[in-house]
Amino acid sequence: MKHQERIALANGALGGESHAVKNERYRLRYHLMPAVGWMNDPNGLIYFKGKYHVFYQHYPFAPKQGPMYWGHAVSADLVNWEHLPVALAPSEPYDYVTDGIGGGCWSGSAVDDNGTLTLIYTGHVDGRKPEEVQCLATSADGIVFEKAAFNPVIEGPPEEGGFGFRDPKVWRRDGRWHMVVGYGKDGNGKALYYRSDDLRVWTFIGAAAEGDGAMGNMWECPDLFPLGGEDRHVLIVSPMNMGDTKTLYLSGSFDYESGKLDVRYRERLDYGFDFYAPQTLLDERGRRILIGWMNIWGSDMPEREDGWMGAMTLPRELRLTEDGLLVMEPVEELQALRGKHISFGAHVVAEGVGLSHLGIHGDALELIMAFDAGASSARAFGVRVRCSADGGEYTEIRYDREKGNVSVDRDRSGANVKGVAEMELWPDADGIVMLRLFVDRTSVELFAGNRAMSNRIYPRPDSLGVEWFAEGGDAVLRSLDAWEMRQEGPE
């Protein structure tokens, strides 16, 4: 069956009643998610002809991982998303399998090749030798894509005995094309670096960076880009088999001649349970914007019972400090989602009594909280969201003064999720602990102290309460701004 015929079948499934979402209970209000079926890694992030494009790994026929297609959504403002027809379908010997999950159009990127929107992706077929190759597809209108007749453009890894060879990220600099590809060898993850003059013929240069024996045995979804200066670069990877660390960034200087990243700093990228395979784009304002998959492999994913699975994080703008620390902040466009606003000055959160009478509740909220740690006697304090009336269900965001960290506790967050995620956080020079929290039905994204934490939750629809708490003393909530978030999201 030809490529466009398979795409037609996929689009037909997306519009068919037999594949419709069965229950809206876990659907997010202002995040990008699939209309139906399965969603994972964001692919092909690009600002092209006045719109933000997000492609993504997609199986349109069921809420499970299957032979991978590329879904496609666009936005003019990073807030309102429109789903377009499926962009890629497995159809060729290098990306097609007759059944099972062992094949498809796997992750990749997008570039503007003199006005032609071009996708670069991994063709994967289990058992084929080589199993993974790199391929091109182009579009005259940014909607309908045709695979190149000369595919694959890279017919396999540069050496045998490796683990994986996938997820090409391509960019243009100084009149040449550059690519990093995820790879692993001898227990170390690597980002392989290639160059090309025409996107068709690629020359392998070497490993731009690799692990040290404790950074995962394969690096998926590498993304290498300049930030904060032409000689300063950041490499983002999703390491396999690195324990709790599912995403990692390395910052330093990149030498385009040798193809080597001189790493000066490295750190986990997001400290939550549900964040993987992030990718970035550069927009017309020169901003480096990141979006990640807000799920993780191995979780129960309760929304699958309802005919869909997966969501993307909120778009985040990246900055790099002089010390090489990557700072993530929600893009300013998200302020357009703010509805009813409630603002308060100083309140004391009494030990054992808490604070829940401020008139704030709901399942789609933005909260900006300034706690005065210096004026507080409490050992720990924070906020609980998506609270049930009987107190048995809630998600807790806790700041521990003694440990100097903030945590998100999901042990009472609803269906099939458990665990406490935490990250280091210290008060600022004035003793203030700032917490910015986005709640969206089945997600909580926390931004604090230049770091982020993304988690999925699955509470009951009627768990809508919000309350502040203090333990081991009283806490001073110096200021609070809360907004009910308007429902936007994909059409």
N, C-alpha and C positions, 0 to 999 in steps of 0.2 A: 504494500500500500504506500502511495506517495506521501510526502511530507504534508502537503496542504490537505489531503484527505484525512490524515490522522488529526490534524489540527481541527478540522471541521467536526470530527467525532468528539473531540475534547470539548469544544465550545458547545456542542449539542448537549453533552452531559451536564455542563455547568448551568444550562438553562432548563433542564428537564426536572419534572416534579419528583421523579424517583430518586434524585440526588439532592433534593432540597434540604436545608437545615431543618431538623426536626424539633428543636427546642432553642429558644433564644436566651436561656438562663445564664449562659457563660459568655455570650457575645459581648465584646468590648464596645464602648461607645465612641472613642476617639482615637483608636489605633488602627493601623492597616492590618487586615486579616483577610483570608480567602472568602469568596462568596460561598463556597462549598468545597469540600475535599480537603486535601492535605497541603500544608505550606511549611517549607523550612528555609534554608539559607537565602538571604537576599543576594541577588545577582545583578550585574549590569547597572549599578547605580550611576546615573549620569544626568547632568543638566544639559538638555538638548532642545534648541529652538524654543526657548522660553518656558520649558516645563521640566519638572523633576520626574525622572523615570526610575521606577523600581521594578525590576524583574525578580523572580523568585522561583526556587525549586517547588514544584507543584505536581500533585497527582490528582487530576480532576474527577476521577471516577469513584473515589472512596476516601474516607479520612484515615488513610494509612500510607506508609511509604510504598511506592510502586515504581515502575519505570518512570524516570523523571522527565517532566515537561518543564517549560518555562512559563509561569504566569507573568502578567504584565499589568502594572498600574501606573497612572500618571497624576501629577498634581501641579497646579500653578503656584501653590503657597505652602506646601509641606503640611497642610492641615486637611484639606478636602481632597480625597483620592477617588479617582475613577478607574474602574477595572476595564481594561481593553481585552481584545481577544488573545488567546494563548499564542505566544510568540514562537516557541520551538516545541517540536514533538519528536520522540525517537522514531526514526524511519530508515536509517541507513545501516550498512553492516558494521560501521564503527560506533553506533550508539543505540542499536535496536536489539531487543530480545523478545522472544515470542511470549514468554510468561515469566512470572517471578519478579523480584525487585532488582535483579542483578544487571541493570543496564539503564541507559537513558542519556539525556542531555544534562550532564552534571554541571556544577557551578562554574562561573566565569565572570566576565566583565564586559563593559561596553565602551566604545570610543566613537568619536566623531571623525570620520575619515573624509575630509573635504566635503562635508555636508551629507555624507552617507552614514547612517547609524549602523554600526557594525558590532556584532556580538562575537566574543571569543569564549568558547566553552570547552569543557572536557567531554568527549565521547567515551562512555564506559560500557563495556560488555564483559560480564563475568566469564572467566575461562578463555577469553580471547587472548592471543599473544601478538602484540602487547595489549594489555587489558584497558589501558587508558591512553588516549591521544587528544591532541588539541585541535580545535576546529573553528571555522568561521561561518557566520551567517550575516547577510546584509539586507537592508530594507530601503526602498526608495521613499516610503511614506512614514516610516517610524512605527508601523503597525504590522504589516505583512512582511515576513522574513523568509529569505531563500538561503539554503545552505550552499556553500561554495562547491562547485564541481571538482575543485582540486583538493578538497579535504581528504585526509587531515593535513594540517600545515606543520605539525610536529608529530611524527609517527611513533613516538615512544620516548621513554626516559633516556638520558645520555649513557647510562650504564645498567647492567643487570644486577639483580639482587636487592633492589630497593623496595620500599614499602610506600605504595601510592605514587601518583604522578598526576596531580589534578589542581583545578581551581585557578586558572590563569588570571592574573590581574595585569592589565596593559595600560600604559600611558605614553604620551608623546613629550619629548624634550629635545631641543636643539636639532629639530628636523629628523629625528629618528624615533622609532618605536622601541619601547622597553617592556619587559614582561618578567614577573616572578611567578613561579609555579610551586605548589606544595609538594613535599617529598620527604622521605625518610630513608636512612641507611645506617646500619650498624647501631641501631638503638637511638639515633639522634634525628630529630626533626630538622629539616632544611628548607630554605627558600632558594630555589634555583633561579638564576638570572640569565635571560636571553635578550638579544638585540635583533632588530630587523629594520630594513629600509622601506618595506612595502607591505607588511603584515602577512606576507606569504612565505618568505624564506627567512628562517630564524637561525641565529648562531648562538650556540650555548657558550656562555662565558665562564660560569662557575657558580658556586654557592654564595649568594649575597650575605647570608648569615646561616648559622647552624647552632644546634643545642650543645650543651656541655655535659651530656649524660644524664641530666636531671630535668630536662625541659620537654619531655614527651618524645615518643619515637617516630612521630610523623606530624608535620605541620600542615594543617588544612587552611584553606582560604587566606593565603598571605596577601597583604596589601602594603606596598611600599610607596611613600609619598613624601615630598618636601613639606616642611611646616616650620614657620618662624625663621625663614632664611633659606636661600637656595642650597647652601651646603649642609643644612640641618634636615634630617630625615627621620621618619618614624616607620617601623615595620610592625604591623599587627598580624598575629598568627593565632590559630586555634589549635593548640597542641593536643594530640591524642595521648591518653594514658599518662597524664601529669597530675593525677589526684584531683583535688578540688579546683585547681586552676584550669579553666576551660578556655580562657582567652588571655593573651599575653602581648605586651608591646615592648619593643626595643627601640631606643632612640640614640642618635649619634650622627656622624657625618658619613655620607655615601659618596664613594669615588666611582664616577661613571666609567672611567677607563679600566680600572681593575675589577669593577663590579663588586666591591666589598663594602659592607657597612661596618664602620668602626663604632662598636656599641659602647656608649658611655653610661647608659641607664636602662634598667628593665624593671617591669612591674606587671602585676596582674591588671587587666583592663577594667573588669567589672567584678564586683565581689558578691553578686547574687547567685542564686541557683539557676536562673533561667536567662542565659545570655550566651550566644554562640554565633560563630561565623559572621562577625560584623564586616561591613565594607563601607568605604568612604567615597565621596564625590567632591569635586571642586565646582562651586557654582559661579554665577556671573559676578557676584560681589567679592569673589576671592575667598569665600569661606570654605573650610574643610568640614564637611558634614558627614556624620556616621549614623548608620542604622544597623541594628543587629537583629538576629532571630531571638524572640523572647520565649523560647522553650529550650529544652535540653534533651539529648538522647538518654533513654533509660527511664524517663519519668512516665507516670501513668497516663497523663494527658486526658483527663475526664471528658473534655469536649468532644472527643471522638464518638462518644455515645450519641451525640446530637448531629452527626453528619459532617463535621468540619474539624480542623485541627491546625493550630499555629497562629502566630501573630508577630508583628514587628515591633521593636521598641519605638519610643518617640525619637524623632530626629535630634541629634546632638551636635553642637558645634564644638570643634576641637581647637585647643591652643596648646602651645608648648612653652614651658617656663625656661628660664636661662639654665636651670639645673637639669633640664631634660624631662621634667615631670609633665605628663600629658593631662590636660584639664578638659573635662567634658561638662558641658552645660546645655540644657534644653534650648533649642533654637527659639529666638524671640517671637517667631510667628505663632507659637502656641498660645500666646496671650490672647489671640483672637477667639480662643475657645472659652475664655472666662465669662461666666454669667453672673449670677447674684454674688455680691461681695460682702463678706463680713470681716470687720477689722476690730481688734481690741488692743488696748495698751496693757500695762502690767497686771498680771494675775498671780496669785499664790496658789500653787497646786499642793494641797495639804496631804501629808502622809496618811494613807489608809482611807482617805475620803475621795480624793481625785477631783476631777473637774469635767462635768459633762453637760452643764446647763447653758452653754454658749450658743445654742441654736444651730449647731453645725452637724449635719448628718447627710448621708447619701452614699451612692456607689460610684460617683464620678466627681472627683474633687481635686483641687490643687491646694496644698497647705504650705505656707512659709512660716516657720516657727523660729523665734529667737529665745533660747533659754539662757538665763544668766547663771552660769555655773559658779561664778565667784560669790554670788549672793545666795546660793542655794545650800542648804544643809543636807539634802538628800544624797544618798549613795548612788541612786539610779533614778532616772525619770524618763518620760517619753509620752508617746501617744499610742492609742489603740484605735484601729479603724475596722470597718465592716463588723461592728459588734452586734451580737444578737441581744434581744431583750432580756433573755435569761442569763446573760453573761458567759455562756458556755462556748461561744464562738467569737473569735476576733483575731486580728493580726497585730502583733505588737512591735513597735519601733522603740527600742530602748537605748538610752545613753548611759554608760557605766563610767562614772567619774574616776574610779580607782583603776580600772583597766585602760581607760583612755580609748574606748571604742564604742561604736554604735552597731546595733544588731537588728535584724528583722527575724522575728520568731513566727514560724508558720505552724507550730504544733497544734494550734486551735483554729487554723485558717479555713477548714472545710474539707471537702472531699479529696482524699488520696494525696494530700501533701503534708510533709513534715519537715522538720529541720530548722536550725538557726544559722543564718548567714551573718557574718560580722566583718567589720573593717575598722582600721585604726582611725581615730578622730580625736583631736585635742581642741580645747577652746582657743579662740583667737586672743590677741594681745589684750583685749578688753574683758576677757573671761566669758565671751559669748559663744554658745554652740548653736550654729545655724543649721536647720534641717529643712530641706525643700522636698515635698512628697507629692507624687502624682498617683492618685487612686483611680483605677478604671475597671470597675466590676471584677475582673479576674486577674488584675495585675496591680503591683505596687512598685514604683520606681523612685528610689531615694537618691538625692544628690546632696552631698555634704563634704566639706573640706576638700574640694577638687576631685573627689572620687564619686563613683556611682554604684548602685546596687539594684539589680532587676530581679523580680520574683513574680511568679504566677501564684494565684490563690483561687480557691473554688468554694466560697461561702454560699449559704442559702440566700435567695433573693431578698428576703426580709431582714437580713443582717446589715443594718444601715447606720448604726450608732457610731459616734466618735467620742472618745474620752481621753483625758490626760491623767497621768498617774505619777506618783512619787513614792519612793521606798527608802527607808532609813532616814527620814527627815522630810522637810518641805522643799519644794522646787519653785523657782521664780521664772514664770513665763513672761519675758520682757515684752514681747509683741507677737501678734498673730494676725496673719492675713489668710483668709480662706475664700475660695471661689467654687461655686458649683460649675462644673464643666458642661458646656453645651455638646450635644451629640452631633458629630460630624462624620468623619470616617469615609469608607468607600461607598460608592453608589452601586 
